[in-house]
Amino acid sequence: MENTSGLGVFQRSSQAVLERPLSAMNAKPIEVVPTNYCLYARKSLEADEKQALSIDSQIKEMLRIAERDGLHIAEIRRESHSAKASGQRPVYNQLIEDIRKGIFTGILTWAPDRLSRNAGDLGVLVDLMDEGLIHEIRTYGQKFTNSPNEKFLLMILGSQAKLENDNRGMNIKRGMRTRVEMGLWPGIAPVGYLNEKRTDKKCHVLIDPVRGPVVKKIFEKVAYEGWSGRQIYAWLKNDLKFKTRTDKNLSLSNIYLVLRNSFFYGAFEYPRKSGNWYTGIHEPLIGKELFEQVQERMLNYQVGKTQGKEFAFTKLITCGLCGSGITADEKFKKQKNGNVHRYVYYGCCKGKDKNCKGQYIREEELLSQILGLVDELSLNELGMRDKVEKEVERYHKFRMGVLGLNDTEQEKQKQIDMKNYAKYILREGEVAEKRELLMSLKSKLLLEDGVLKLGLVG
């Protein structure tokens, strides 16, 4: 018998081809959409990327690869910015937005760490690949597509860049800490000093021969002549034509920073507000005693400015020796525990006699003497009598209603309470209330040799 099975299969296959629809036979092959690449080149301005290629070098090398492999570069974008933190690069952020819009479907860059040195930006890239918005990321020696193995490799390389970045940061901090423990200043030298340029003297600072003596004069004028920050500013700008290393005027705020900077007498805090203090090996511009005098001056100025110059008993008392008015002044003293105490002194303004020997008296002692004089005053002499009487009357109505005192007891107590109320105003009242009370006195207050007396109104 003749074997016809092979022939039968061929006939059936031929028949199937003849019966296939004509449209299927004429179908076009699937068109492959080319990848639109954006060439992204980045170089950080930070010193820790000295080994990275420049932006122009990156672009030059990647254009060669694009020409070799026939890649279509739609646009070239460049950026000088660190990739340590996520979402901080404006050019890169715009690139990501354009990929989401479909403008680009691929990225061409020198190395994975040009795209990301942090987990946030790396995660965004992988998500865009998962969504099919990025077809390929091409670097100098590798390519990454939407396949598990290649995405995993991209994540490893990105994580390695982050690890290197973190380790570099730790090493820098460790190096800085070692330097400050050696007494070296780990930054730009403050005005009045210059950074040593020799590589074997890294972090050493020298006194600026031009600006150093001027900075020393600033401290001396504040400490010994009582100059304010504005006086210093005008002196530097108008008289000396003083300029910083960057050829700028020393601003008022920077003048105060200079005056507060302990670096000039040899000690510094690093980092700032950390509480870690070090003794520098640099040559001090001033002594510690001069620095502390300046701090005392500045403290007096600041506290005096916030509390104001309003005194309760000025213009109300007359000098019993020369007839001039009595003025007041305040002093501030910083205790070892950090507390600041304010002291007010009253004395003759010497308006009528510059050689008046009138003594100064503390406000607490003056108040004590005023309170003692209140007991000597009659009710008619007591200032603010109407106001005091109304307050006392209201108080006694309350006492009579609650305690049941009779009219006789009330009247006896009223005279005592009016004087006590006046004393209360002098001790606890507002400055305006104290002044109102003393201004309405019918007797004149005289201060002579530190003793307060009552005199006749002339």
VOGU-3710 file (C-alpha; in Angstrom, 3 decimals, decimal comma):
1> mentsglgvf> 0,000/0,000/0,000  1,282/3,502/-0,905  1,882/5,885/1,974  -0,033/9,081/1,276  -0,046/10,634/4,780  2,683/13,197/3,916  0,928/14,170/0,736  -2,338/14,538/2,591  -0,796/16,933/5,108  0,696/19,046/2,288
11> qrssqavler> -2,661/19,193/0,504  -4,465/20,283/3,634  -1,869/22,993/4,332  -2,124/24,294/0,786  -5,882/24,379/1,012  -5,674/26,351/4,291  -3,415/28,924/2,622  -5,790/29,266/-0,319  -8,745/29,721/2,008  -6,940/32,406/4,202
21> plsamnakpi> -8,512/35,852/3,816  -6,708/38,184/1,415  -6,522/40,927/4,114  -4,493/38,655/6,361  -2,068/37,863/3,588  -1,509/41,573/2,871  -1,103/42,669/6,595  1,763/45,151/7,265  4,461/44,375/9,860  4,159/46,096/13,283
31> evvptnycly> 5,857/49,514/13,164  8,510/50,070/15,854  8,317/53,597/17,322  11,827/55,050/17,738  12,916/56,154/21,206  13,259/59,913/21,684  16,251/60,476/23,931  17,008/63,464/26,077  20,725/63,801/26,711  21,060/64,891/30,356
41> arksleadek> 24,443/66,078/31,640  24,996/67,148/35,254  27,947/68,345/37,291  27,698/69,313/40,938  29,389/72,537/42,012  30,475/70,891/45,253  34,089/70,009/45,928  33,242/66,329/46,471  32,734/65,824/42,701  36,144/66,889/41,472
51> qalsidsqik> 36,610/63,526/39,730  33,407/63,745/37,680  33,656/64,732/34,019  32,727/68,273/33,108  29,350/68,859/31,489  30,907/69,503/28,066  32,968/66,314/28,333  29,892/64,261/29,223  27,959/65,643/26,248  30,873/65,018/23,883
61> emlriaerdg> 31,247/61,375/24,935  27,499/60,626/24,806  27,122/62,191/21,336  29,728/59,733/20,085  27,694/56,823/21,492  24,506/58,209/19,968  26,182/58,459/16,546  27,653/54,978/16,855  24,377/53,288/17,867  22,073/55,443/15,758
71> lhiaeirres> 20,193/56,948/18,699  17,828/59,873/18,122  18,616/62,720/20,542  15,652/65,082/20,648  17,209/67,567/23,069  20,280/68,176/25,215  19,829/69,461/28,749  22,550/70,411/31,186  22,492/71,280/34,897  24,951/72,334/37,605
81> hsakasgqrp> 23,320/71,098/40,786  23,807/68,512/43,505  21,700/65,347/43,369  21,939/64,589/47,089  18,374/65,670/47,872  15,251/64,546/46,061  13,300/66,990/43,892  15,760/69,882/44,201  17,008/70,086/40,586  14,838/72,314/38,363
91> vynqliedir> 16,181/71,035/35,002  15,857/67,408/36,069  12,361/68,004/37,456  11,284/69,480/34,095  12,778/66,438/32,325  10,632/64,119/34,440  7,524/66,195/33,651  8,291/66,073/29,921  8,673/62,277/30,100  5,243/62,050/31,720
101> kgiftgiltw> 3,867/64,132/28,824  5,426/61,739/26,293  7,932/64,251/24,880  10,841/61,924/25,683  10,844/58,145/26,046  14,505/57,618/26,804  17,386/59,196/28,709  21,003/59,300/27,619  23,481/60,178/30,369  27,098/59,521/31,311
111> apdrlsrnag> 26,423/57,350/34,406  23,484/56,404/36,684  24,753/58,737/39,423  24,210/61,700/37,043  20,473/60,997/37,351  20,222/60,196/41,046  22,156/60,069/44,287  19,054/59,661/46,450  16,268/57,106/46,879  13,465/59,503/45,904
121> dlgvlvdlmd> 14,648/60,331/42,374  15,704/56,727/41,810  12,211/55,490/42,721  10,619/57,941/40,266  12,759/56,590/37,414  11,818/52,988/38,163  8,120/53,905/38,413  8,243/55,612/34,998  9,815/52,478/33,533  7,086/50,325/35,119
131> egliheirty> 4,460/52,591/33,520  6,112/52,221/30,119  6,888/55,939/29,878  10,646/55,331/29,825  11,702/52,730/27,237  15,396/52,901/27,905  18,069/54,616/29,986  21,416/54,514/28,217  24,753/55,281/29,901  28,337/55,148/28,659
141> gqkftnspne> 28,749/51,440/29,314  25,231/50,077/30,002  21,599/50,261/29,089  18,516/49,717/31,245  15,132/48,759/29,870  11,826/47,742/31,436  13,020/44,256/32,377  13,322/42,975/35,951  17,046/42,261/35,789  18,012/45,591/34,206
151> kfllmilgsq> 15,790/47,623/36,556  17,260/45,747/39,491  20,770/46,566/38,287  19,787/50,249/37,905  18,496/50,281/41,473  21,726/48,693/42,739  23,891/51,270/40,973  21,665/54,120/42,184  21,779/52,790/45,744  25,547/52,471/45,510
161> aklendnrgm> 25,759/56,154/44,498  23,643/57,072/47,532  25,866/54,940/49,793  28,978/56,652/48,446  27,308/60,014/48,959  26,353/59,211/52,575  29,817/57,846/53,350  31,412/60,915/51,814  29,253/63,133/54,038  30,260/61,170/57,133
171> nikrgmrtrv> 33,922/61,362/56,155  33,675/65,128/55,637  32,042/65,601/59,040  34,658/63,385/60,651  37,422/65,379/58,988  35,868/68,668/60,092  35,576/67,426/63,663  39,228/66,343/63,663  40,309/69,756/62,395  38,360/71,770/64,968
181> emglwpgiap> 39,693/69,536/67,741  43,147/70,552/66,509  42,123/74,198/66,806  41,778/74,741/63,048  38,963/76,779/61,508  37,098/74,600/58,932  35,542/77,336/56,813  35,974/80,750/55,246  37,930/83,027/57,559  35,908/85,871/59,135
191> vgylnekrtd> 36,628/89,444/58,125  39,998/90,476/59,543  41,547/87,102/58,695  42,653/85,324/55,513  42,611/81,612/54,682  46,069/80,111/54,256  46,515/79,106/50,589  49,314/76,606/51,137  48,103/73,014/50,773  50,210/71,877/53,740
201> kkchvlidpv> 48,477/74,524/55,905  44,889/73,603/55,142  42,324/75,250/57,473  44,950/77,635/58,879  44,048/81,338/58,990  46,249/84,427/59,092  45,540/87,968/60,251  44,608/90,159/57,285  47,262/92,926/57,332  44,798/95,410/55,786
211> rgpvvkkife> 41,509/94,621/57,520  42,726/93,042/60,762  43,792/96,310/62,455  40,477/97,912/61,472  38,477/95,071/63,062  40,513/95,507/66,247  39,673/99,237/66,200  35,968/98,379/65,916  36,102/96,482/69,217  38,073/99,262/70,897
221> kvayegwsgr> 35,712/102,017/69,811  32,689/100,121/71,163  34,364/99,171/74,446  36,276/102,367/75,256  34,379/105,109/73,434  30,852/103,694/73,646  30,243/103,757/69,888  27,052/102,189/68,579  26,789/99,881/65,591  25,502/102,728/63,417
231> qiyawlkndl> 28,443/104,930/64,359  30,809/102,096/63,413  28,968/101,629/60,111  29,219/105,324/59,209  32,905/105,421/60,215  33,783/102,380/58,075  31,797/103,510/55,051  32,427/107,257/54,991  35,774/107,793/56,708  37,764/104,628/55,968
241> kfktrtdknl> 36,013/103,498/52,754  36,355/100,006/54,238  35,646/97,061/51,916  35,434/93,321/52,557  37,366/90,712/50,552  34,473/90,675/48,072  34,753/94,476/47,658  31,532/95,230/49,549  30,688/97,502/52,466  30,442/95,794/55,850
251> slsniylvlr> 26,704/95,883/56,566  25,258/96,885/59,938  24,092/93,331/60,641  27,560/91,971/59,843  29,131/94,534/62,166  27,085/93,097/65,032  28,066/89,565/63,962  31,718/90,612/64,145  31,241/92,113/67,600  29,638/88,884/68,866
261> nsffygafey> 32,199/86,546/67,302  34,494/85,012/69,934  36,826/83,825/67,152  38,644/87,155/67,360  39,968/86,412/70,853  40,780/82,784/70,064  37,726/80,608/70,868  34,994/79,352/68,552  31,885/77,168/68,616  31,441/74,489/65,961
271> prksgnwytg> 28,863/73,838/64,675  27,073/77,016/65,722  24,687/76,670/68,657  25,996/73,146/69,306  27,613/73,997/72,633  30,924/72,516/71,427  33,696/75,063/72,047  37,293/74,874/70,843  40,444/76,923/71,364  41,888/78,016/68,039
281> ihepligkel> 45,575/77,947/67,184  45,211/81,169/65,147  46,643/84,449/66,428  43,936/86,430/68,300  43,134/89,939/67,116  41,920/91,086/70,549  42,058/89,953/74,161  39,233/88,167/75,943  38,796/91,073/78,380  38,176/93,506/75,520
291> feqvqermln> 35,667/91,086/73,976  33,724/90,794/77,249  33,631/94,591/77,620  32,054/94,809/74,177  29,471/92,157/75,079  28,559/94,149/78,203  28,121/97,295/76,122  25,945/95,504/73,601  23,880/93,895/76,353  23,165/97,292/77,904
301> yqvgktqgke> 22,155/98,666/74,528  19,857/95,757/73,662  18,089/95,488/77,023  17,770/99,246/77,296  16,271/99,402/73,836  13,665/96,723/74,543  12,646/98,043/77,940  12,635/101,689/76,884  13,853/104,780/78,743  10,701/105,561/80,680
311> faftklitcg> 11,311/106,215/84,376  8,633/106,727/87,011  10,101/109,598/89,040  11,953/111,841/86,570  10,860/115,505/86,180  9,003/115,217/89,503  11,885/115,781/91,915  14,226/118,744/92,269  17,836/118,750/93,408  17,937/120,296/96,864
321> lcgsgitade> 21,480/121,638/96,293  21,326/123,476/92,964  17,675/123,448/91,942  18,241/121,393/88,802  15,922/118,558/87,826  16,519/114,981/88,839  17,212/112,582/85,984  17,644/108,818/85,839  20,006/106,324/84,250  19,950/102,536/84,040
331> kfkkqkngnv> 22,693/99,952/84,253  22,643/96,255/83,455  24,766/93,594/85,048  25,119/90,043/83,811  25,461/87,449/86,567  27,574/84,318/86,317  24,431/82,180/85,969  23,418/84,158/82,870  20,682/86,278/84,487  20,609/90,007/83,743
341> hryvyygcck> 19,739/92,522/86,457  18,557/96,054/85,747  19,444/98,887/88,121  18,026/102,435/87,927  19,812/105,386/89,551  18,438/108,909/90,130  20,615/111,986/90,447  21,009/115,664/89,605  21,128/116,482/85,899  23,428/119,421/86,740
351> gkdknckgqy> 21,547/121,722/84,417  22,033/124,755/86,694  25,350/123,794/88,219  27,783/121,537/86,385  29,781/121,091/89,579  26,819/120,043/91,719  27,816/117,404/94,275  24,403/115,759/94,377  24,615/112,047/95,057  22,992/109,273/93,064
361> ireeellsqi> 20,363/107,070/94,695  18,976/103,693/93,664  15,323/103,603/92,590  14,475/101,080/95,332  15,822/103,439/98,014  14,071/106,435/96,450  10,765/104,551/96,415  11,249/103,550/100,047  11,702/107,203/101,017  8,642/108,268/98,988
371> lglvdelsln> 6,523/105,658/100,779  7,794/106,999/104,105  6,760/110,537/103,124  3,217/109,380/102,326  2,652/108,808/106,057  3,566/112,469/106,703  1,115/113,829/104,120  -2,350/114,997/105,066  -5,263/113,673/103,031  -5,612/117,088/101,383
381> elgmrdkvek> -2,016/116,915/100,140  -2,390/113,390/98,813  -2,405/113,361/95,048  -5,241/111,792/93,061  -7,479/112,225/96,098  -10,745/112,005/94,169  -9,659/108,888/92,363  -8,312/107,319/95,548  -11,496/108,132/97,475  -13,662/106,485/94,819
391> everyhkfrm> -11,534/103,331/94,851  -11,513/103,189/98,663  -15,270/103,890/98,857  -15,966/101,025/96,477  -13,719/98,770/98,521  -15,443/99,699/101,814  -18,903/99,106/100,406  -17,743/95,624/99,632  -16,345/95,184/103,159  -19,519/96,507/104,807
401> gvlglndteq> -21,666/94,180/102,761  -19,491/91,155/103,456  -18,052/91,845/106,936  -20,870/94,003/108,359  -18,670/96,928/109,581  -20,575/99,975/110,982  -20,148/103,583/109,766  -17,817/104,612/112,601  -15,428/101,779/111,977  -15,632/102,478/108,278
411> ekqkqidmkn> -14,600/106,130/108,674  -11,606/105,271/110,870  -10,447/102,652/108,450  -10,992/104,860/105,385  -8,201/107,312/106,208  -5,712/104,500/106,736  -6,745/102,753/103,527  -6,386/105,888/101,395  -2,702/106,136/102,292  -2,215/102,408/101,855
421> yakyilrege> -3,821/102,641/98,437  -1,423/105,456/97,513  1,500/103,266/98,623  0,132/100,407/96,573  0,082/102,651/93,478  3,695/103,690/94,088  4,819/100,091/94,509  2,682/98,152/92,020  1,059/100,709/89,718  1,911/101,558/86,142
431> vaekrellms> 4,463/104,288/85,460  1,678/106,646/84,360  -0,226/106,063/87,653  2,870/106,751/89,754  3,577/109,963/87,869  -0,045/111,101/88,125  0,010/110,579/91,880  3,241/112,514/92,483  2,427/115,311/90,024  -0,715/116,144/91,990
441> lkskllledg> 1,147/116,588/95,273  0,837/120,058/96,838  4,319/119,714/98,300  7,560/119,783/96,362  9,912/116,801/96,431  13,564/117,696/97,026  16,503/115,279/96,795  19,561/116,410/98,735  22,591/114,231/99,482  20,583/111,111/98,826
451> vlklglvg> 17,749/112,142/101,180  14,229/112,953/99,928  12,400/115,872/101,595  9,164/117,791/101,238  9,432/121,440/100,278  7,115/124,279/99,360  5,952/124,655/95,780  7,572/127,864/94,426
//
